[in-house]
Amino acid sequence: MTTIQNRTLTGEAAGSDIQIRAEGAFERDLLVKMYDEFEPLGAAFGLPPYSAEARRQWIVVALKNEVNVVAFAAGGAAVGHCFLVADPEGSAEIAIFVRQEYRRRGVGKALVRSALERGAAAGIRRVWSITSPENRAALRLQQSCGFRVTNFVFPAFEMEITLPPDANRSGTA
């Protein structure tokens, strides 16, 4: 199994020290708080859900996925969340959310890169997304992380990235 290090973003670009860590159900309350304060709700094809109860249920389901990474501000608050929803064929859909005041500081890129690294270690070969053409920031973020547009199906772009095999997972290391 591959050991993947947590990341720290420091300096002015990040706004302060930001920790990127793999997390699970034990961070649920911090994610609930983050998503309760998130704006705009429902902007990504209905996500995060509008109602508080639906958001809580969605978070519970999201945290059941093997690949979950969370960005934490210096004070411990969750400020970003990225997860991969894997299927049995070795591909996964990516979901990425960063609080407004932490956008354009490298938090999203660090979350996506960490999730992709962890996905490769988990045996995921292909990661894809469905992204609205109006969400230019998400399109730029994904392209900067190596995603390419594979299709346009109104009203969204399909984007994907192929992950390299994890040498340690296949036993060739």
Summary of the structure (lengths in Angstrom):
residues: 173
radius of gyration: 15.5
end to end distance: 10.2
largest distance: 47.5
contacts: 520
relative contact order: 0.16
helix: 31%
strand: 30%
